[in-house]
Amino acid sequence: MDLPRRSGTLLHITSLPGGAYTGDLGPSAHAFADFLAEAGQGWWQTLPLNPIGDSESPYSSISAFACEPLMISPEALVEDGLLNERRLRGLPAASTTAKAEFIESKRVRSKLRMEAYRTFLERGSRDMRRSFREFRDREGDWLDDYCLFITLRSRYGTADWTTWPEDLARRQTSVLSAVREEFVDNIDYFAFEQFLFDKQWQALRRHCKDRRVGIFGDVPMFVSHQSADVWAHREAFLLDANGRPKFVAGAPPDAFAAEGQRWGNALYDWEHHERTGFAWWKSRLRRQLELFDLLRLDHFIGFARYWRIPRESDSAMDGQWVDAPGHAFFDELTTEHGELPFIAEDLGAVSQEVWDLRDQYGLPGMKVLQFAFGHDPGNRVHHPDEYPRKSVAFTGTHDSNTMLGWYRDLQRRAQSNDATAEEELQRVQSYFGASGDVDIVDAAIQALLASCADTVIFPLQDLLHLGERHRMNRPGTSNGNWTWRLEPGQLSHTLARRMRALAEATGRL
């Protein structure tokens, strides 16, 4: 896929400043799109929109199709006549701390959504009722299973469906029909939540499109075992007779984790997917393309080969590589979509077969500046002067330190007589012709914008010169991640003008 020469910003919805306790799809999201337009930026990249899972991670979800209800804007519910404006009094209208407060947000927002649903039942407009029916008809293939799954999760107090009564775990038809009838009100409510999200998201997409800002999404490679997807499609995953994973997903040692990573997700039964023409995957990607203009395929290596870890092993080091049918998969997608609107996250323990798969289907790969200065000669592919036109370049990702935090950490390690860090620091300073930390960040931004890469994305923290405590995620850790939040007033017209001037000077306006 050939992309126009543009630049953009990475900021997740929950990191927006407006909204009670966590960012949402309300006024601050629309204001951020306005900021991007003012700054001459063509892309807004988010993290996955799926319901957040353990430790608030958007990469561990109970559904690969549904979206996170926390992001529904109460202000938009007021505009739709579903909430009384008085209900928002006393709630923080913008972030009062630099962290998203998920527990409090869930407590407060769930009550507001339930009130909105009751109002809809009592006096919802004819147009909204029709739109709700149309949404349920259109999305029924995944929506029905999702709503039933979270209804049962609530009933049994766990998303681990293997602990539910066996007839439910095995989806006995007569039992599912009885549950649907018994819990019809719950199921309708959860469907209504997804309808509200879709309504508000599509309004935001139109707002972005009017400002020539595309939305760039992220598709996790794996799904959680404790999810509606695995429960509803057991045959599509490598499970034992009791429904538990035979193997789990992870990654071998790489730049992010010296001992590898054990994610614990169920692995796909690729033979089944190939026999069925990859129907589940095609449905999943069609859903994501209803939401986004461009998709990053996370852990792209998994389409060529995947790291298979025995379920009983606590260490990712015990895994092994197993081939996946990537060429057959992308042949099917090409037949359906023609030009593929995907970006390949081709980082980590990649090999020539991964690059060949990426290139055969014309997918841009990723370049990350922070990887450019290590001792491995292969790191040169991350130097801005080496970027091919068909690539997407980043200063860093949601998994890495901020650019300022990365450089200061490099300085600290060099000062503690770490010879490897000393050499890397010298390469960084020589490359950019600077040594001051803020100067390095600005030089990095300008180097990426001036590069040949068609697309350049900056985490917003880098544009704001924020340090390590503002990073989004630390791979291999389970606490304190995903909570960074933009504070009111941090975005300025001065920053917008500076970014617009740089975009214009480098042909990215």
C-alpha positions in Angstrom: 0.0 0.0 0.0 1.3 3.4 -1.0 0.7 6.1 1.7 0.9 9.8 1.2 3.8 11.7 2.8 2.3 12.6 6.2 3.2 12.7 9.9 1.0 12.1 12.9 0.7 11.5 16.6 0.2 8.5 18.9 -2.3 9.1 21.7 -4.7 6.6 23.1 -8.3 7.6 23.8 -8.0 6.9 27.6 -5.0 9.3 27.7 -7.1 12.3 26.6 -7.5 15.0 29.2 -11.3 15.5 29.1 -13.8 13.2 30.8 -14.3 11.8 34.3 -11.2 9.9 35.4 -10.3 8.5 32.0 -10.3 10.1 28.5 -13.2 9.4 26.2 -14.8 10.1 22.8 -16.3 13.4 23.9 -15.2 17.0 23.5 -11.5 16.5 24.2 -11.3 13.9 21.5 -12.8 16.3 19.0 -10.5 19.0 20.3 -7.5 16.8 19.8 -8.5 16.2 16.2 -8.7 20.0 15.8 -5.2 20.3 17.3 -3.8 17.8 14.8 -5.4 19.6 11.9 -4.0 22.9 13.1 -0.5 21.3 13.5 -0.7 20.0 9.9 -0.7 16.3 11.0 -2.4 13.7 8.8 -2.6 10.8 11.3 -4.0 10.0 14.7 -2.7 6.7 15.9 -4.5 4.9 18.9 -4.0 1.7 20.7 -6.6 -1.1 20.3 -10.1 0.0 21.2 -11.1 -3.5 22.5 -12.4 -3.9 26.1 -9.4 -3.6 28.4 -8.3 -6.7 30.2 -6.0 -7.5 33.0 -4.0 -4.6 34.4 -6.0 -2.3 32.0 -4.1 -3.5 29.0 -5.8 -3.0 25.6 -3.7 -5.9 24.3 -5.5 -8.4 26.6 -9.2 -8.2 25.9 -12.3 -10.3 26.3 -13.2 -9.5 22.7 -11.4 -8.9 19.5 -14.5 -7.2 18.0 -16.2 -5.2 20.8 -15.0 -1.8 22.1 -14.3 -0.5 25.5 -17.4 1.1 27.1 -15.3 3.3 29.4 -14.6 5.5 26.3 -18.3 6.4 25.9 -18.6 10.1 26.6 -21.2 11.2 29.2 -21.3 14.6 27.5 -22.4 13.0 24.3 -25.1 11.1 26.1 -26.4 14.5 27.4 -26.5 15.8 23.9 -28.5 12.8 22.8 -31.1 13.4 25.5 -30.1 10.2 27.3 -28.7 11.9 30.4 -29.7 14.9 32.4 -26.8 17.4 32.5 -27.2 17.7 36.3 -25.8 14.1 36.5 -22.4 15.4 35.4 -22.1 18.1 38.0 -19.5 17.3 40.6 -17.6 15.0 38.2 -14.1 16.1 37.1 -14.5 17.6 33.6 -10.8 17.2 32.9 -7.9 15.2 34.3 -6.9 16.4 37.7 -3.9 14.0 37.9 -1.4 12.8 35.3 -2.8 9.3 35.6 -6.0 7.6 34.3 -8.0 6.3 37.2 -9.7 3.2 35.8 -11.3 1.8 39.0 -13.1 5.1 39.7 -14.0 5.6 36.1 -15.6 2.2 35.9 -17.6 2.8 39.0 -18.9 6.2 37.9 -19.4 5.7 34.2 -21.2 2.3 34.5 -23.9 4.1 36.5 -24.3 6.8 33.9 -24.5 4.3 31.1 -27.2 2.4 32.9 -29.2 5.6 33.4 -28.8 6.4 29.7 -30.1 2.9 28.8 -33.2 3.3 31.1 -33.9 6.7 29.5 -33.6 5.1 26.0 -36.1 2.3 27.0 -38.5 4.9 28.4 -38.4 7.6 25.8 -35.7 6.9 23.2 -36.4 8.5 19.8 -37.7 6.5 16.9 -34.5 7.3 14.9 -32.3 6.0 17.7 -34.3 2.9 18.1 -34.1 2.2 14.4 -30.3 2.8 14.4 -29.9 0.4 17.4 -31.8 -2.3 15.5 -29.7 -1.7 12.4 -26.5 -1.9 14.5 -27.5 -5.2 16.1 -28.4 -6.7 12.7 -25.2 -5.5 11.1 -22.9 -6.7 13.9 -24.8 -9.7 15.1 -22.1 -12.2 14.1 -19.9 -11.2 16.9 -22.2 -9.0 19.1 -24.5 -11.8 20.2 -21.7 -14.0 21.5 -20.0 -11.0 23.2 -23.1 -9.9 25.0 -23.9 -13.4 26.1 -20.3 -13.9 27.3 -20.2 -10.9 29.5 -23.6 -11.7 30.9 -22.3 -15.1 31.9 -19.1 -13.6 33.2 -21.1 -11.5 35.5 -23.3 -14.4 36.6 -20.4 -16.7 37.4 -17.9 -14.0 38.6 -15.2 -14.9 36.1 -14.3 -14.7 32.5 -12.6 -18.1 32.7 -15.4 -20.0 30.8 -13.7 -23.3 31.5 -15.0 -23.1 35.1 -18.6 -22.5 34.1 -21.1 -25.4 34.0 -20.0 -27.8 31.3 -23.1 -27.3 29.1 -22.4 -23.6 29.0 -18.6 -24.0 28.4 -19.4 -26.3 25.5 -22.2 -24.0 24.3 -25.0 -26.6 24.3 -27.6 -25.0 22.0 -30.7 -25.6 24.2 -28.9 -24.2 27.3 -27.7 -21.1 25.4 -31.2 -20.4 24.2 -32.6 -20.7 27.8 -29.9 -18.3 29.0 -30.6 -15.8 26.3 -34.3 -15.8 27.3 -33.6 -15.5 31.0 -31.1 -12.7 30.7 -32.5 -10.9 27.7 -32.4 -7.5 29.5 -28.7 -7.8 30.3 -27.9 -8.9 26.8 -29.8 -5.9 25.4 -28.0 -3.5 27.7 -24.5 -4.7 26.7 -25.5 -4.5 23.0 -26.7 -0.9 23.7 -23.3 0.0 25.2 -21.6 -1.2 21.9 -24.1 0.8 19.9 -23.3 4.0 21.9 -19.6 3.5 21.4 -20.1 3.0 17.7 -22.3 6.0 17.4 -19.8 8.3 19.2 -16.8 6.7 17.4 -18.3 7.3 13.9 -19.0 10.9 14.9 -15.4 11.3 15.8 -14.3 9.7 12.5 -16.4 12.1 10.6 -14.9 15.0 12.6 -11.4 13.8 11.7 -12.2 13.2 8.1 -13.5 16.7 7.7 -10.1 17.9 9.0 -8.2 15.5 6.7 -7.0 13.5 9.7 -7.0 9.7 9.3 -7.3 7.3 12.2 -4.6 4.7 12.5 -5.5 1.6 14.6 -3.8 -1.3 16.1 -4.7 -5.0 15.8 -3.2 -7.3 18.5 -1.9 -10.6 17.1 -3.4 -12.7 19.8 -6.6 -12.7 21.9 -7.1 -13.6 25.5 -8.1 -17.2 26.3 -10.7 -15.8 28.7 -12.6 -14.1 25.9 -15.8 -14.4 23.9 -13.8 -15.2 20.8 -12.2 -18.4 22.2 -15.4 -19.5 24.0 -17.4 -19.1 20.8 -14.8 -20.5 18.5 -13.0 -23.2 20.4 -12.2 -25.0 17.1 -10.1 -22.0 16.0 -7.6 -22.3 18.8 -5.2 -24.9 20.1 -7.1 -26.2 23.1 -7.3 -29.4 25.0 -10.5 -31.4 25.7 -11.3 -29.2 28.7 -10.9 -26.0 26.7 -7.6 -25.0 28.2 -4.7 -23.9 26.0 -2.3 -26.6 25.0 0.3 -23.9 24.4 0.4 -20.2 25.0 1.8 -17.2 23.1 4.9 -15.2 23.9 8.1 -13.9 22.4 11.7 -15.0 22.6 14.4 -12.7 24.1 14.6 -9.3 22.3 15.3 -5.6 22.9 12.2 -5.3 25.2 12.8 -8.3 27.4 16.1 -10.1 27.8 14.4 -13.4 29.0 11.5 -13.2 26.5 7.9 -12.7 27.3 5.2 -15.2 28.3 1.9 -13.5 27.3 -0.3 -16.5 28.0 -2.8 -16.0 25.1 -4.3 -19.0 23.4 -2.6 -19.9 20.1 -4.5 -20.2 16.8 -5.1 -23.5 15.1 -3.8 -22.3 11.8 -4.8 -25.5 10.0 -8.4 -24.8 10.9 -8.2 -21.2 9.8 -6.7 -22.3 6.5 -9.4 -24.9 5.9 -12.1 -22.3 6.5 -10.6 -19.6 4.2 -9.5 -17.6 7.3 -13.2 -16.7 7.8 -12.7 -15.6 11.5 -9.7 -13.5 10.7 -11.4 -11.8 7.7 -14.4 -11.0 9.8 -12.2 -9.6 12.5 -10.3 -7.3 10.1 -13.5 -6.2 8.4 -14.7 -5.0 11.8 -11.5 -3.1 12.4 -11.7 -1.4 9.0 -15.2 -0.2 10.0 -13.4 1.7 12.8 -10.0 2.7 11.3 -8.5 4.1 8.0 -5.2 2.2 8.5 -4.3 -0.8 10.7 -1.0 -1.8 12.3 -0.8 -5.6 12.5 0.9 -6.0 15.8 3.5 -8.8 16.1 3.5 -9.3 12.3 6.1 -12.0 12.7 3.3 -14.2 14.0 1.9 -14.5 10.5 5.1 -16.2 9.3 6.0 -18.1 12.5 5.0 -17.9 16.2 6.7 -18.6 19.5 4.9 -21.6 21.0 5.3 -22.1 24.8 4.0 -25.2 26.6 1.2 -24.2 28.9 2.8 -25.7 32.0 6.0 -23.7 31.4 6.5 -20.5 33.4 9.3 -19.3 31.1 9.2 -18.0 27.6 12.7 -19.5 27.2 11.1 -22.9 26.8 9.3 -21.9 23.6 10.0 -22.8 20.0 9.3 -21.4 16.6 6.4 -22.9 14.6 5.5 -21.9 11.1 2.2 -20.1 10.2 0.5 -19.9 6.8 1.1 -16.2 6.2 1.2 -16.4 2.4 -2.1 -18.2 2.2 -3.6 -15.8 4.7 -2.6 -12.6 2.8 -3.6 -14.2 -0.6 -7.1 -14.4 0.9 -7.0 -10.8 2.1 -5.7 -9.5 -1.2 -8.6 -11.2 -3.0 -11.1 -9.5 -0.6 -9.5 -6.1 -0.2 -7.2 -5.6 -3.2 -4.6 -3.1 -1.8 -4.1 -3.9 1.8 -4.5 -1.0 4.3 -2.1 -2.5 6.8 1.3 -1.7 8.4 3.5 -4.6 9.5 4.9 -4.3 13.0 8.1 -6.1 11.9 10.2 -5.7 15.1 11.7 -8.2 17.4 13.2 -11.5 16.4 12.4 -11.1 12.7 14.0 -13.1 9.9 14.2 -12.9 6.2 11.0 -14.8 5.8 9.1 -12.1 7.7 10.5 -9.4 5.5 9.7 -11.4 2.4 6.1 -11.8 3.6 5.8 -8.1 4.2 7.3 -7.1 0.9 5.4 -9.6 -1.2 2.1 -8.0 -0.2 3.4 -4.4 -0.3 3.1 -3.7 3.4 5.1 -0.8 4.9 7.3 -1.9 7.8 8.2 -0.1 11.0 11.4 1.8 11.9 12.0 2.9 15.5 14.7 5.5 16.1 15.5 4.3 19.6 16.7 1.0 18.1 19.2 2.7 15.7 22.3 3.1 17.9 22.9 -0.2 19.5 26.1 -2.3 18.8 24.4 -4.7 16.4 25.2 -3.7 12.8 21.6 -4.6 11.9 20.4 -1.6 13.8 21.4 0.6 11.0 18.0 -0.1 9.3 16.5 2.2 12.0 18.8 5.1 11.1 16.6 7.9 9.5 19.0 8.1 6.5 18.4 4.4 5.8 14.6 4.5 5.8 12.9 3.3 2.6 10.0 5.3 1.3 7.5 2.5 2.1 7.9 2.5 5.9 6.4 4.1 9.0 8.9 5.7 11.3 8.6 6.3 15.1 10.8 7.9 17.7 9.4 5.2 20.0 6.4 3.1 20.5 3.8 2.5 23.3 6.2 -0.2 24.7 9.3 2.0 24.8 10.6 4.8 27.0 9.8 8.4 25.9 12.6 9.8 23.7 13.7 12.1 26.6 13.6 9.3 29.1 15.5 7.0 26.7 18.3 9.6 26.3 18.6 10.4 29.9 18.7 6.8 30.8 21.5 6.3 28.3 23.4 9.2 29.9 23.0 7.7 33.4 24.3 4.3 32.3 27.2 5.9 30.5 28.1 7.9 33.6 28.1 4.7 35.6 30.9 3.3 33.4 28.7 1.1 31.3 31.0 0.7 28.3 28.1 -0.3 25.9 26.1 2.7 26.9 29.1 5.0 26.5 29.5 3.8 22.9 25.8 4.1 22.2 25.7 7.6 23.7 28.6 8.7 21.5 26.9 7.4 18.4 23.7 9.3 19.3 25.5 12.5 19.9 27.6 12.2 16.8 24.6 11.4 14.6 22.6 14.4 15.8 25.5 16.8 16.5 24.1 17.6 19.9 24.4 16.5 23.5 21.6 18.3 25.4 18.7 16.1 26.1 15.9 18.4 24.8 18.2 19.2 21.8 18.4 15.5 21.0 14.6 15.1 21.1 14.1 18.0 18.8 16.9 16.8 16.5 15.3 13.3 16.4 11.9 14.7 15.5 13.4 16.8 12.7 15.4 13.8 11.4 12.4 11.6 11.1 10.4 14.3 9.4 13.2 14.9 6.9 13.6 11.1 6.2 12.3 9.3 3.1 9.7 7.4 5.1 6.2 8.1 3.8 4.7 8.1 7.3 6.2 9.4 10.6 4.4 9.0 13.9 5.4 10.6 17.2 4.1 9.6 20.6 2.7 12.8 22.0 5.0 12.6 25.0 7.9 13.2 22.6 6.4 16.3 21.1 5.9 17.6 24.7 9.5 16.7 25.8 8.2 14.5 28.6 10.4 12.1 30.6 10.4 8.5 31.7 7.6 8.7 34.2 5.2 9.6 31.3 5.8 6.4 29.4 2.7 4.2 28.5 3.9 0.7 29.1 6.9 -1.3 30.4 6.8 -4.8 28.8 7.2 -7.6 31.2 5.6 -5.7 34.1 1.9 -5.9 35.1 1.4 -2.9 37.3 1.3 0.9 36.7 1.0 0.6 32.9 -1.5 2.3 30.5 -2.4 5.1 32.9 -0.5 8.0 31.4 -2.8 10.9 30.7 -2.4 14.3 28.9 -3.0 17.2 31.3 -5.3 20.2 30.4 -3.3 23.0 28.8 -0.4 20.9 27.6 -1.3 21.3 24.0 -0.7 24.8 22.8 -1.0 26.9 19.6 2.7 27.4 19.8 3.3 23.6 19.6 0.8 23.4 16.7 2.5 26.1 14.8 5.9 24.6 15.3 4.7 21.2 14.1 2.9 22.7 11.2 6.0 24.6 10.1 8.1 21.4 10.3 5.5 19.4 8.4 5.4 22.0 5.6 9.2 22.2 5.4 9.5 18.5 5.0 6.7 18.0 2.5 4.2 16.4 5.0 1.6 19.1 5.4 
